[in-house]
Each structure stands twice: as C-alpha cells, then as structure tokens.
Amino acid sequence: MAFNDFFRILHNKRALKLFLPISTAYFFFAFGWGLTTPIFSIFINNVTGDLFLTGVILGLWGIVGLFSDVPFGVLIDKVSPKKLIQISLAAYLLITIGYTFATNFPMLFFVRVMHSFFGALMWVAIWAYLYSKIEQKKAAQEIGLFSEFYDVAATASPLLGGLLVAVSFFTPFYLLSIFCFIAFMVITLFMPEQKNHKTHDGYFTLMKKEVFDIAKMGNVFYYLAIFLIIVFGVNNIVLGFLPIILNSVGVGYELIGLIIAATTLPAVLLEVPIGGFIDKVGRNKAAVVGLGISALCTAILSFTLYVPVVIGTMFLFGISTVMLVLLSNAAASDFTPKMGRGCFSGIVTFFKDVGNFVGPILGGVALKFAGEPKTMLAIAIILAASALPMYLMFGKKRGITDVKLS
C-alpha cells in the first residue's frame, strides 16, 4: 500500500515538476550522509573524549541555527532558494573533507560550525521552497514524496557505511563529498527557479515587518513551537547518542549501521500512507499516537541494549519519528503566509534548532552524570506527559489546522 500511494503521487504531473528534481538531488545527498551515520557521533566522541563535549559539538547545529534561521529565511524572500541551495551544497563538498582533518577539538569545532551554518542555509531554503508549493489538502502526502526519496537513501546507506569502515575509517566521508557534488549538479540542471514576491523594502526592514506579521498568529504558533522543540530535542538525544552507547558496549559498526537502517526503514515503507493518515485523523490524534510510541521505545531502551530488541525498538521509534516530523511540517504548512514564506520557514526552523541545540546538550549532561538507563527513562516520561497537552493544543477550535492567513 505504501508504494501504491507513492507511485500514485508520482503520476501527478504537478508533483513531478515541482518536487522530483529536489527530491532526486536529496536522494544522493541523503545516501552520502547515511554512509557516515554509523560512525559520525562515534568519531566526534573519539575526538572530544567526553560525552558533554560531544553534546556541545552535536548541539552546534542548533546553536548556529538559532542565530541564522530567521535572517536566512528573510534572505530567501529576496533571493531564489535554488541559488542558496547551490551555495550550500558547494560548501558541503569542502566541509565533508574537512572532517577528515579534524583531529582535535578546535578544528572539529570550526568544521562543525561551518557545517551548521551552511546546513541552516540549505534547509531553510528547502523548506521555504516546499512550503510555497504544496497543496494544503495534500500537505503531508506531498511532503512525504520529498521525504520518501530522502529516506530510501538514508535507509540503504548506513549498513554499507558500517562495512566501508573496514576499508578506511574515513571512506564514508570521501564518498559523501562525491554524492554532494552529484546533488549539486541535479539542483543546477533540473530544479525550477522560485519567483519571489517583489519588494522594495531593505533587508532589515523586511525582517522586522515579516517577523511582526508572523507574531500576530499568537498562541497557535507557540503550540507548534513547543511541539517542534520536544520532537527534535528527543530525536537528537536518541539518534545522536545511541551509536556511542552501543559502541561502548561492544556493538560493531556494521550492526550499528543495521540498527540505523531499521530506524529509517519505516520512512521508506510508510511515509506516504502515514502522511495520509495524519491528514485523515487530524493533527491532535496523530500527535498522541506518535508521542506514545516514542515514549514506549525510549522506555524499552532504558531496560535493555540487547541488539535484536534494539533493532525492533528502533523500527518502532522510526514509525513515531515519521509521524511526528510529518505532523510538524504539515501543521506548519497549514498557515504558511503568502508573503514572507522564507521568513516563516526560518522561524519554523528556528524552533526545530532549539530542539537540535537543547537535546544534545542536555543529553550529554544526563548521560555523563546519570547514565543511559535513567536518561532514556526520563525521556519516556517527558514524552508521555506531553501527549495530552499536545492533543489539547492541536485540537483547539482555533487550532493549527484552522489558521488562515492572507
């Protein structure tokens, strides 16, 4: 059924024209990054030698994003997203090689900052483009089309990456650089240009105006912000530190790659139908289901790291991740304004990056001083406790799906 839904969308000429080029490019991009996922956080921890400092390095993505997401979003309202994606991918060619030279903390810190800076620029541009093109009635499914390409690659590559480490520890990074170049060429040759609304406002005047307009959304946007922080914070703790935890108890790189592949497999098999499920049952019920599954999975991880159990648990965690991330993106698209789409995308990404920052920092501290079982159990409690508030927030009469902006 998943693939039937997927191919049904592919028969939509509008979807093919708007989403196929960017989806194809990020298939190659995701495949390259997927090769590094079994070793990336382990590599960082090997350089830092400390879980807290590892959390700091991982959290730089969120820290840099906090200061750049909104400015980048406003920039995208004045410059074509395509050009900014091209710049970001070109920078990634050098950044991926830079990691292979980052053998001490200062160098690693610098490379990670550059990674975070151009990553923020790239993803704000991508989501600004997607938010401006999707149809509200098919929001989750059309986002699912882009994500399906991304997740097929992210699922296929981790196991291969774990095996490639036997050739050389940095082989996945070298191959990543090649795949970034392929993605750059696909964007350059096939992605359509985005026509922005003409404005004579200066950059800072435009930023002030757009942020003020978006702030008028009031509590409805704050609900989404809280949800984004929780979802992305938890994902960064679990997915960022689990390879380090498993490696510390003797699990090999190839099995870590298999576990990561199991985590992303639900996105390949179920992304589009889960998107349809969210559109059908509503944001509030989907939030409860997703948060409940995540809570169950982190509770299981607090009791055992037996590899077969971890594989099954992370498959379930992958289902909840698909649901929660699609939910957050679909909810955001429901009230994307016609003007200031880039700024809006920047603000949405800002709150994702609060989670990307808070998650690794708090996770590193908790794991260092409380250990893995207590940390995972605490996460499970937080997720379970947030289910009812999120249900009520998403289900208000003037809820996320009811907001309409001109």
C-alpha beads as a LAMMPS data file, in Angstrom:
LAMMPS data file: protein, C-alpha beads

406 atoms
405 bonds

1 atom types
1 bond types

-500.0 500.0 xlo xhi
-500.0 500.0 ylo yhi
-500.0 500.0 zlo zhi

Masses

1 110.0

Atoms # bond

1 1 1 0.000 0.000 0.000
2 1 1 2.843 2.400 0.808
3 1 1 4.360 2.063 -2.639
4 1 1 0.929 2.273 -4.342
5 1 1 0.351 5.629 -2.653
6 1 1 3.879 6.690 -3.534
7 1 1 3.543 5.894 -7.238
8 1 1 0.071 7.440 -7.342
9 1 1 1.644 10.765 -6.375
10 1 1 4.349 10.245 -8.984
11 1 1 1.634 10.176 -11.657
12 1 1 0.690 13.721 -10.645
13 1 1 2.398 15.917 -13.256
14 1 1 2.371 18.898 -10.927
15 1 1 4.153 16.920 -8.207
16 1 1 6.724 15.629 -10.683
17 1 1 7.530 19.091 -11.994
18 1 1 7.796 20.780 -8.610
19 1 1 9.187 18.070 -6.343
20 1 1 11.030 15.453 -8.403
21 1 1 14.239 17.470 -9.083
22 1 1 14.786 18.495 -5.458
23 1 1 13.752 15.033 -4.238
24 1 1 16.235 13.341 -6.572
25 1 1 19.054 15.653 -5.507
26 1 1 18.433 14.908 -1.859
27 1 1 18.309 11.201 -2.538
28 1 1 22.021 11.438 -3.395
29 1 1 22.674 13.833 -0.523
30 1 1 20.967 11.541 1.999
31 1 1 22.738 8.468 0.663
32 1 1 26.081 10.163 1.230
33 1 1 25.251 11.280 4.758
34 1 1 23.782 7.892 5.521
35 1 1 27.181 6.331 4.892
36 1 1 28.597 8.381 7.780
37 1 1 25.784 7.843 10.316
38 1 1 27.185 4.664 11.923
39 1 1 30.427 6.470 12.795
40 1 1 29.655 10.207 12.890
41 1 1 28.855 10.651 16.591
42 1 1 31.411 7.972 17.492
43 1 1 34.054 9.940 15.564
44 1 1 33.101 13.119 17.422
45 1 1 33.234 11.356 20.785
46 1 1 36.646 9.877 19.916
47 1 1 37.991 13.394 19.310
48 1 1 36.377 15.045 22.343
49 1 1 36.756 12.129 24.772
50 1 1 33.806 13.454 26.782
51 1 1 30.037 12.981 26.389
52 1 1 29.281 16.570 27.410
53 1 1 31.718 17.987 24.825
54 1 1 30.273 15.585 22.271
55 1 1 26.864 17.053 23.077
56 1 1 28.291 20.538 22.565
57 1 1 29.642 19.629 19.126
58 1 1 26.389 17.937 18.112
59 1 1 24.423 20.873 19.527
60 1 1 26.322 23.413 17.420
61 1 1 23.893 22.661 14.617
62 1 1 21.086 24.050 16.740
63 1 1 23.134 26.901 18.230
64 1 1 24.170 28.230 14.823
65 1 1 20.626 27.786 13.573
66 1 1 19.211 29.902 16.390
67 1 1 21.113 32.918 15.088
68 1 1 20.806 32.249 11.364
69 1 1 17.421 30.655 10.609
70 1 1 15.310 33.832 10.576
71 1 1 17.920 36.015 8.779
72 1 1 18.373 33.263 6.201
73 1 1 14.606 32.994 5.847
74 1 1 14.291 36.710 5.081
75 1 1 17.189 36.410 2.639
76 1 1 15.283 33.666 0.822
77 1 1 12.364 36.079 0.385
78 1 1 14.758 38.236 -1.663
79 1 1 16.953 35.563 -3.304
80 1 1 15.978 32.380 -5.144
81 1 1 16.066 29.273 -2.892
82 1 1 17.761 27.425 -5.745
83 1 1 20.827 29.688 -5.634
84 1 1 21.179 29.305 -1.865
85 1 1 20.862 25.519 -2.074
86 1 1 23.596 25.508 -4.716
87 1 1 25.889 27.574 -2.485
88 1 1 25.257 25.260 0.459
89 1 1 25.959 22.060 -1.457
90 1 1 29.147 23.551 -2.911
91 1 1 30.290 24.366 0.630
92 1 1 29.460 20.830 1.762
93 1 1 31.985 19.461 -0.721
94 1 1 34.748 21.073 1.340
95 1 1 33.159 20.570 4.764
96 1 1 32.899 16.799 4.381
97 1 1 36.602 16.570 3.582
98 1 1 37.315 18.963 6.450
99 1 1 36.026 16.418 8.950
100 1 1 38.814 14.038 7.973
101 1 1 41.376 16.639 9.140
102 1 1 39.529 17.488 12.379
103 1 1 41.704 15.500 14.773
104 1 1 41.497 17.967 17.686
105 1 1 38.696 19.836 19.405
106 1 1 39.338 23.355 17.954
107 1 1 39.445 22.066 14.382
108 1 1 36.395 19.872 14.939
109 1 1 34.570 22.855 16.449
110 1 1 35.353 25.022 13.398
111 1 1 34.300 22.397 10.840
112 1 1 31.077 21.711 12.736
113 1 1 30.257 25.440 12.834
114 1 1 30.728 25.665 9.058
115 1 1 28.655 22.513 8.644
116 1 1 25.892 24.011 10.778
117 1 1 25.996 27.409 9.044
118 1 1 25.583 26.090 5.512
119 1 1 23.239 23.363 6.699
120 1 1 20.943 26.001 8.184
121 1 1 21.022 27.992 4.952
122 1 1 20.266 24.899 2.895
123 1 1 17.381 23.524 4.942
124 1 1 15.655 26.892 5.391
125 1 1 15.825 27.286 1.594
126 1 1 14.494 23.768 1.012
127 1 1 11.542 24.159 3.354
128 1 1 10.723 27.638 2.049
129 1 1 10.502 26.128 -1.426
130 1 1 8.413 23.145 -0.276
131 1 1 6.068 25.206 1.924
132 1 1 5.349 27.510 -1.017
133 1 1 4.493 24.684 -3.431
134 1 1 2.461 22.088 -1.529
135 1 1 -1.345 21.942 -1.567
136 1 1 -2.852 22.194 1.914
137 1 1 -5.263 19.284 1.390
138 1 1 -2.350 17.066 0.366
139 1 1 0.254 18.667 2.598
140 1 1 1.533 15.617 4.439
141 1 1 1.480 13.404 1.322
142 1 1 3.413 15.900 -0.814
143 1 1 5.961 16.442 1.925
144 1 1 6.046 12.657 2.129
145 1 1 7.049 12.477 -1.542
146 1 1 10.178 14.526 -0.880
147 1 1 10.878 12.628 2.322
148 1 1 10.382 9.233 0.626
149 1 1 13.319 9.860 -1.699
150 1 1 15.420 11.122 1.199
151 1 1 14.586 8.214 3.463
152 1 1 15.094 5.472 0.882
153 1 1 18.682 6.682 0.558
154 1 1 19.107 7.168 4.318
155 1 1 17.927 3.577 4.887
156 1 1 20.006 1.930 2.179
157 1 1 23.348 3.504 3.107
158 1 1 24.080 3.068 6.867
159 1 1 24.780 -0.668 6.676
160 1 1 27.070 -0.068 3.702
161 1 1 28.759 2.735 5.649
162 1 1 29.406 0.412 8.573
163 1 1 31.046 -2.085 6.233
164 1 1 33.138 0.577 4.464
165 1 1 34.829 1.462 7.749
166 1 1 36.758 -1.791 7.316
167 1 1 38.419 -0.218 4.253
168 1 1 39.214 3.052 5.977
169 1 1 37.507 4.878 8.830
170 1 1 37.061 7.998 6.673
171 1 1 35.954 6.266 3.454
172 1 1 32.284 7.246 4.098
173 1 1 33.291 10.926 4.298
174 1 1 35.163 10.792 0.982
175 1 1 32.173 9.195 -0.725
176 1 1 29.861 11.758 0.884
177 1 1 31.743 14.534 -0.869
178 1 1 31.137 12.852 -4.224
179 1 1 27.418 12.484 -3.553
180 1 1 27.183 16.166 -2.543
181 1 1 28.619 17.051 -5.950
182 1 1 26.017 14.882 -7.707
183 1 1 23.239 16.577 -5.710
184 1 1 24.665 19.988 -6.665
185 1 1 24.551 19.080 -10.362
186 1 1 20.948 17.825 -10.168
187 1 1 19.819 21.061 -8.487
188 1 1 21.750 23.158 -11.006
189 1 1 20.374 21.395 -14.078
190 1 1 16.795 20.487 -13.145
191 1 1 15.354 22.450 -10.185
192 1 1 12.994 25.246 -11.298
193 1 1 13.684 28.798 -10.200
194 1 1 11.492 30.253 -7.477
195 1 1 9.857 33.593 -8.277
196 1 1 9.807 35.671 -5.100
197 1 1 7.368 38.483 -4.411
198 1 1 8.872 41.773 -5.415
199 1 1 9.607 44.122 -2.533
200 1 1 11.399 47.420 -2.280
201 1 1 11.964 47.039 1.455
202 1 1 15.514 46.808 2.731
203 1 1 16.707 43.566 4.313
204 1 1 16.288 44.588 7.969
205 1 1 13.058 46.465 7.299
206 1 1 11.662 43.365 5.627
207 1 1 12.801 41.163 8.512
208 1 1 11.105 43.376 11.100
209 1 1 7.894 43.548 9.079
210 1 1 7.657 39.792 8.424
211 1 1 8.523 38.733 11.985
212 1 1 5.899 41.145 13.317
213 1 1 3.247 39.756 10.934
214 1 1 4.016 36.164 11.898
215 1 1 3.923 37.088 15.600
216 1 1 0.264 38.058 15.121
217 1 1 -0.533 34.348 14.871
218 1 1 -0.364 34.305 18.663
219 1 1 -0.743 31.153 20.729
220 1 1 -1.423 28.918 17.740
221 1 1 2.177 29.283 16.603
222 1 1 3.559 28.846 20.121
223 1 1 1.839 25.462 20.319
224 1 1 3.667 24.337 17.220
225 1 1 6.936 25.773 18.587
226 1 1 6.701 23.683 21.773
227 1 1 5.941 20.583 19.736
228 1 1 8.946 21.170 17.468
229 1 1 11.303 21.603 20.418
230 1 1 10.162 18.352 22.041
231 1 1 10.265 16.263 18.851
232 1 1 13.622 17.453 17.570
233 1 1 15.204 17.541 21.029
234 1 1 14.324 13.920 21.750
235 1 1 15.367 12.733 18.295
236 1 1 18.765 14.360 18.704
237 1 1 19.368 12.623 22.022
238 1 1 18.276 9.169 20.903
239 1 1 19.710 9.153 17.383
240 1 1 22.798 11.186 18.249
241 1 1 23.998 9.229 21.269
242 1 1 22.711 5.706 20.599
243 1 1 25.656 4.781 18.298
244 1 1 28.094 5.911 21.028
245 1 1 26.224 3.923 23.678
246 1 1 26.127 0.800 21.517
247 1 1 29.792 1.109 20.558
248 1 1 30.721 1.437 24.232
249 1 1 29.171 -1.978 24.968
250 1 1 30.978 -3.653 22.080
251 1 1 28.437 -3.471 19.247
252 1 1 30.240 -3.367 15.875
253 1 1 29.909 -0.663 13.222
254 1 1 28.054 -2.963 10.840
255 1 1 25.388 -3.757 13.474
256 1 1 25.116 -0.072 14.363
257 1 1 24.537 0.581 10.663
258 1 1 21.830 -2.091 10.642
259 1 1 20.117 -0.503 13.647
260 1 1 20.177 2.916 11.980
261 1 1 18.753 1.364 8.810
262 1 1 15.949 -0.202 10.881
263 1 1 15.183 3.261 12.288
264 1 1 14.748 4.816 8.844
265 1 1 13.039 1.817 7.200
266 1 1 9.515 2.893 8.302
267 1 1 10.063 6.140 6.437
268 1 1 10.658 4.166 3.248
269 1 1 7.727 1.790 3.705
270 1 1 5.183 4.020 5.438
271 1 1 5.951 7.715 4.895
272 1 1 3.258 8.475 2.312
273 1 1 0.445 6.463 3.964
274 1 1 1.361 7.922 7.361
275 1 1 1.025 11.341 5.767
276 1 1 -2.421 10.377 4.523
277 1 1 -3.288 9.044 7.989
278 1 1 -2.353 12.398 9.571
279 1 1 -4.468 14.303 7.046
280 1 1 -7.399 11.939 7.708
281 1 1 -7.492 11.622 11.523
282 1 1 -6.262 15.103 12.377
283 1 1 -3.173 16.591 13.983
284 1 1 -4.234 16.068 17.608
285 1 1 -4.798 12.296 17.421
286 1 1 -1.653 11.787 15.349
287 1 1 0.362 13.700 17.955
288 1 1 -0.820 11.392 20.743
289 1 1 -0.059 8.248 18.742
290 1 1 3.404 9.457 17.752
291 1 1 4.388 10.650 21.212
292 1 1 3.049 7.461 22.790
293 1 1 5.107 5.194 20.527
294 1 1 8.236 7.287 21.148
295 1 1 7.706 7.074 24.904
296 1 1 7.343 3.296 24.748
297 1 1 10.516 2.904 22.692
298 1 1 12.720 5.058 24.920
299 1 1 11.366 3.216 27.969
300 1 1 12.425 -0.106 26.397
301 1 1 15.918 1.267 25.682
302 1 1 16.243 2.187 29.340
303 1 1 15.984 -1.513 30.273
304 1 1 17.966 -3.333 27.563
305 1 1 20.566 -2.886 24.816
306 1 1 20.248 -6.456 23.506
307 1 1 20.777 -5.980 19.769
308 1 1 17.684 -7.861 18.433
309 1 1 15.469 -5.925 20.867
310 1 1 17.149 -2.637 19.933
311 1 1 16.549 -3.321 16.223
312 1 1 12.826 -3.895 16.782
313 1 1 12.533 -0.957 19.168
314 1 1 14.235 1.441 16.777
315 1 1 11.961 0.288 13.963
316 1 1 9.011 1.380 16.116
317 1 1 10.839 4.579 17.035
318 1 1 11.257 5.196 13.312
319 1 1 7.486 4.938 12.839
320 1 1 6.916 7.546 15.533
321 1 1 9.621 9.788 14.072
322 1 1 7.979 9.712 10.641
323 1 1 4.627 10.572 12.152
324 1 1 5.866 13.402 14.368
325 1 1 8.132 15.039 11.801
326 1 1 5.488 14.843 9.063
327 1 1 2.959 16.192 11.536
328 1 1 5.114 19.182 12.435
329 1 1 5.878 20.014 8.804
330 1 1 2.288 19.545 7.661
331 1 1 0.987 21.673 10.529
332 1 1 3.470 24.415 9.645
333 1 1 2.386 24.358 6.010
334 1 1 -1.249 24.865 7.052
335 1 1 -0.659 28.502 7.854
336 1 1 2.334 29.472 5.732
337 1 1 1.640 33.084 4.689
338 1 1 1.624 34.048 1.018
339 1 1 4.142 36.767 1.739
340 1 1 7.260 36.176 3.801
341 1 1 7.428 32.440 3.191
342 1 1 11.187 32.453 3.644
343 1 1 10.948 34.272 6.973
344 1 1 8.228 31.883 8.110
345 1 1 10.356 28.898 7.114
346 1 1 13.232 30.455 9.056
347 1 1 11.117 30.829 12.197
348 1 1 9.838 27.241 11.974
349 1 1 13.413 26.009 11.510
350 1 1 14.485 28.203 14.445
351 1 1 12.288 26.223 16.824
352 1 1 13.494 22.947 15.339
353 1 1 17.003 24.150 16.083
354 1 1 16.104 24.972 19.679
355 1 1 15.456 21.237 19.971
356 1 1 18.605 20.469 17.981
357 1 1 20.575 22.542 20.496
358 1 1 18.852 21.664 23.767
359 1 1 18.637 17.930 23.028
360 1 1 22.367 17.164 22.570
361 1 1 23.479 19.466 25.405
362 1 1 21.031 18.081 27.972
363 1 1 21.513 14.572 26.611
364 1 1 25.285 14.797 27.001
365 1 1 24.992 16.067 30.563
366 1 1 22.371 13.465 31.532
367 1 1 24.294 10.575 30.004
368 1 1 27.551 11.675 31.616
369 1 1 26.171 12.045 35.134
370 1 1 23.039 9.838 35.236
371 1 1 23.860 7.107 32.719
372 1 1 21.925 5.678 29.793
373 1 1 19.058 3.851 31.607
374 1 1 17.954 6.849 33.695
375 1 1 18.307 9.231 30.762
376 1 1 16.138 7.133 28.453
377 1 1 13.535 6.600 31.172
378 1 1 13.367 10.355 31.810
379 1 1 12.820 10.957 28.091
380 1 1 9.982 8.403 28.078
381 1 1 8.286 10.199 30.971
382 1 1 8.594 13.589 29.252
383 1 1 7.122 12.245 26.022
384 1 1 4.219 10.550 27.768
385 1 1 3.481 13.647 29.846
386 1 1 3.408 15.865 26.743
387 1 1 0.855 13.745 24.843
388 1 1 -2.281 15.164 26.494
389 1 1 -1.204 18.844 26.315
390 1 1 -0.325 18.408 22.629
391 1 1 -3.700 16.742 21.977
392 1 1 -5.493 19.684 23.569
393 1 1 -3.341 22.284 21.839
394 1 1 -3.725 20.793 18.368
395 1 1 -7.421 20.206 18.937
396 1 1 -8.466 23.716 19.944
397 1 1 -11.223 25.354 17.946
398 1 1 -8.726 27.879 16.662
399 1 1 -6.126 25.167 16.282
400 1 1 -3.261 24.701 13.921
401 1 1 -5.398 23.498 11.027
402 1 1 -7.909 26.345 11.370
403 1 1 -5.498 29.231 10.865
404 1 1 -5.759 31.011 7.531
405 1 1 -3.527 33.916 6.613
406 1 1 -3.833 36.171 3.601

Bonds

1 1 1 2
2 1 2 3
3 1 3 4
4 1 4 5
5 1 5 6
6 1 6 7
7 1 7 8
8 1 8 9
9 1 9 10
10 1 10 11
11 1 11 12
12 1 12 13
13 1 13 14
14 1 14 15
15 1 15 16
16 1 16 17
17 1 17 18
18 1 18 19
19 1 19 20
20 1 20 21
21 1 21 22
22 1 22 23
23 1 23 24
24 1 24 25
25 1 25 26
26 1 26 27
27 1 27 28
28 1 28 29
29 1 29 30
30 1 30 31
31 1 31 32
32 1 32 33
33 1 33 34
34 1 34 35
35 1 35 36
36 1 36 37
37 1 37 38
38 1 38 39
39 1 39 40
40 1 40 41
41 1 41 42
42 1 42 43
43 1 43 44
44 1 44 45
45 1 45 46
46 1 46 47
47 1 47 48
48 1 48 49
49 1 49 50
50 1 50 51
51 1 51 52
52 1 52 53
53 1 53 54
54 1 54 55
55 1 55 56
56 1 56 57
57 1 57 58
58 1 58 59
59 1 59 60
60 1 60 61
61 1 61 62
62 1 62 63
63 1 63 64
64 1 64 65
65 1 65 66
66 1 66 67
67 1 67 68
68 1 68 69
69 1 69 70
70 1 70 71
71 1 71 72
72 1 72 73
73 1 73 74
74 1 74 75
75 1 75 76
76 1 76 77
77 1 77 78
78 1 78 79
79 1 79 80
80 1 80 81
81 1 81 82
82 1 82 83
83 1 83 84
84 1 84 85
85 1 85 86
86 1 86 87
87 1 87 88
88 1 88 89
89 1 89 90
90 1 90 91
91 1 91 92
92 1 92 93
93 1 93 94
94 1 94 95
95 1 95 96
96 1 96 97
97 1 97 98
98 1 98 99
99 1 99 100
100 1 100 101
101 1 101 102
102 1 102 103
103 1 103 104
104 1 104 105
105 1 105 106
106 1 106 107
107 1 107 108
108 1 108 109
109 1 109 110
110 1 110 111
111 1 111 112
112 1 112 113
113 1 113 114
114 1 114 115
115 1 115 116
116 1 116 117
117 1 117 118
118 1 118 119
119 1 119 120
120 1 120 121
121 1 121 122
122 1 122 123
123 1 123 124
124 1 124 125
125 1 125 126
126 1 126 127
127 1 127 128
128 1 128 129
129 1 129 130
130 1 130 131
131 1 131 132
132 1 132 133
133 1 133 134
134 1 134 135
135 1 135 136
136 1 136 137
137 1 137 138
138 1 138 139
139 1 139 140
140 1 140 141
141 1 141 142
142 1 142 143
143 1 143 144
144 1 144 145
145 1 145 146
146 1 146 147
147 1 147 148
148 1 148 149
149 1 149 150
150 1 150 151
151 1 151 152
152 1 152 153
153 1 153 154
154 1 154 155
155 1 155 156
156 1 156 157
157 1 157 158
158 1 158 159
159 1 159 160
160 1 160 161
161 1 161 162
162 1 162 163
163 1 163 164
164 1 164 165
165 1 165 166
166 1 166 167
167 1 167 168
168 1 168 169
169 1 169 170
170 1 170 171
171 1 171 172
172 1 172 173
173 1 173 174
174 1 174 175
175 1 175 176
176 1 176 177
177 1 177 178
178 1 178 179
179 1 179 180
180 1 180 181
181 1 181 182
182 1 182 183
183 1 183 184
184 1 184 185
185 1 185 186
186 1 186 187
187 1 187 188
188 1 188 189
189 1 189 190
190 1 190 191
191 1 191 192
192 1 192 193
193 1 193 194
194 1 194 195
195 1 195 196
196 1 196 197
197 1 197 198
198 1 198 199
199 1 199 200
200 1 200 201
201 1 201 202
202 1 202 203
203 1 203 204
204 1 204 205
205 1 205 206
206 1 206 207
207 1 207 208
208 1 208 209
209 1 209 210
210 1 210 211
211 1 211 212
212 1 212 213
213 1 213 214
214 1 214 215
215 1 215 216
216 1 216 217
217 1 217 218
218 1 218 219
219 1 219 220
220 1 220 221
221 1 221 222
222 1 222 223
223 1 223 224
224 1 224 225
225 1 225 226
226 1 226 227
227 1 227 228
228 1 228 229
229 1 229 230
230 1 230 231
231 1 231 232
232 1 232 233
233 1 233 234
234 1 234 235
235 1 235 236
236 1 236 237
237 1 237 238
238 1 238 239
239 1 239 240
240 1 240 241
241 1 241 242
242 1 242 243
243 1 243 244
244 1 244 245
245 1 245 246
246 1 246 247
247 1 247 248
248 1 248 249
249 1 249 250
250 1 250 251
251 1 251 252
252 1 252 253
253 1 253 254
254 1 254 255
255 1 255 256
256 1 256 257
257 1 257 258
258 1 258 259
259 1 259 260
260 1 260 261
261 1 261 262
262 1 262 263
263 1 263 264
264 1 264 265
265 1 265 266
266 1 266 267
267 1 267 268
268 1 268 269
269 1 269 270
270 1 270 271
271 1 271 272
272 1 272 273
273 1 273 274
274 1 274 275
275 1 275 276
276 1 276 277
277 1 277 278
278 1 278 279
279 1 279 280
280 1 280 281
281 1 281 282
282 1 282 283
283 1 283 284
284 1 284 285
285 1 285 286
286 1 286 287
287 1 287 288
288 1 288 289
289 1 289 290
290 1 290 291
291 1 291 292
292 1 292 293
293 1 293 294
294 1 294 295
295 1 295 296
296 1 296 297
297 1 297 298
298 1 298 299
299 1 299 300
300 1 300 301
301 1 301 302
302 1 302 303
303 1 303 304
304 1 304 305
305 1 305 306
306 1 306 307
307 1 307 308
308 1 308 309
309 1 309 310
310 1 310 311
311 1 311 312
312 1 312 313
313 1 313 314
314 1 314 315
315 1 315 316
316 1 316 317
317 1 317 318
318 1 318 319
319 1 319 320
320 1 320 321
321 1 321 322
322 1 322 323
323 1 323 324
324 1 324 325
325 1 325 326
326 1 326 327
327 1 327 328
328 1 328 329
329 1 329 330
330 1 330 331
331 1 331 332
332 1 332 333
333 1 333 334
334 1 334 335
335 1 335 336
336 1 336 337
337 1 337 338
338 1 338 339
339 1 339 340
340 1 340 341
341 1 341 342
342 1 342 343
343 1 343 344
344 1 344 345
345 1 345 346
346 1 346 347
347 1 347 348
348 1 348 349
349 1 349 350
350 1 350 351
351 1 351 352
352 1 352 353
353 1 353 354
354 1 354 355
355 1 355 356
356 1 356 357
357 1 357 358
358 1 358 359
359 1 359 360
360 1 360 361
361 1 361 362
362 1 362 363
363 1 363 364
364 1 364 365
365 1 365 366
366 1 366 367
367 1 367 368
368 1 368 369
369 1 369 370
370 1 370 371
371 1 371 372
372 1 372 373
373 1 373 374
374 1 374 375
375 1 375 376
376 1 376 377
377 1 377 378
378 1 378 379
379 1 379 380
380 1 380 381
381 1 381 382
382 1 382 383
383 1 383 384
384 1 384 385
385 1 385 386
386 1 386 387
387 1 387 388
388 1 388 389
389 1 389 390
390 1 390 391
391 1 391 392
392 1 392 393
393 1 393 394
394 1 394 395
395 1 395 396
396 1 396 397
397 1 397 398
398 1 398 399
399 1 399 400
400 1 400 401
401 1 401 402
402 1 402 403
403 1 403 404
404 1 404 405
405 1 405 406
